[in-house]
């Protein structure tokens, strides 16, 4: 965590939040691996507090991609509310499509390949975002609903990235992990962005989670 995070969360709260995110991202990885039958490798979730005006720069710094990207964006609503952003470098959709379909299967599918690639990105997004947010809600005793996900236009630039839940002049809690697919050269980034209005509830929920397991 960064300096801003240290001012918002006590040491034990940071430890609990890290553990909850480890479990949630692990669940998302397991759910996706079950669908494609390939092990998904996750980095340790990184938790930062970022001022709204710094979010575009933050995204660019955190993503090792100099070109355009695909972003699957989905809002989630509950006591823990925010926005999930699943980001892939442009071109990753072709490798993802191969994970879901063999070359023989692709040759037998009577549908435009570009459409298939977009549907594959959306399916990966549905699995990862749904499993991750769902597990957080389960662990912290919340009920979450979702807006429909959307795939932002091809060649979308990170300079255009913004987060609707973050009010101007406020700050966001960003939870990020990098995931890779074993035996495939595909890397993606999953960000969960929530605003400062969720912090009071989140701190109480983290202590309730700890008490339940003591």
Phi, psi and omega in degrees: 000156181265184185297318179301319180297323180296333179279341183263328186239134173290165184303315181291327178294320178296319179296317180294316180300319179298318180294317178300318180291323175302315181294315184294314179292327176297320177296317179299317179298316181295319181296318179291319179299326180294327181285316186260355178058037175225136182293133179255124182262126182248144170279163175296129179304136179251128184247124181227155170248125189232135175291146186304321182291343182263357185300312179303316178295322179299314179300315182296323180289325186277343185250121181274067181215118183270345183261203180280165183223164168254135179234121170264121187242132178214130177270146176233143189233127178178198172296327171260099185244154177167211186220135175257136178234116176254119190240128176237142171298146177300133183108338180294335182298331180290318178290323178297320180300322179293331178292328183270338184218138174284165179300322179296318179296320180297325180291341182262355183271122182269070180205151181300134183297321179301320178295319178298318181297318178294319179295325178293317176302317180294322180293317177299317179298315179301318183291308185292313183292314181299316182292319183291308180295321179299320180290321177299314180299319179296315183292326185257013174059049178240162173240124187239139170246164186232142166280156177301139178289158175221144178263116181289153190308147176302149183065026176291132183268144176296339177295339181267355185294134176213164182234112183303323183291348186263113181287151178299134180086000180251196179222165183239149168265120180250130177240118189234141169223152174252134179233146180228152180259125180302134178071008178226142181271064180232130180227140179219171183228133177242121178246135169248121183244121176233157186263176186291344179290340179275351190293315182301312178296317183300318180297318178295319181294324179295320178291323177295322178297316180296316181297326182292336184251004177277000000 
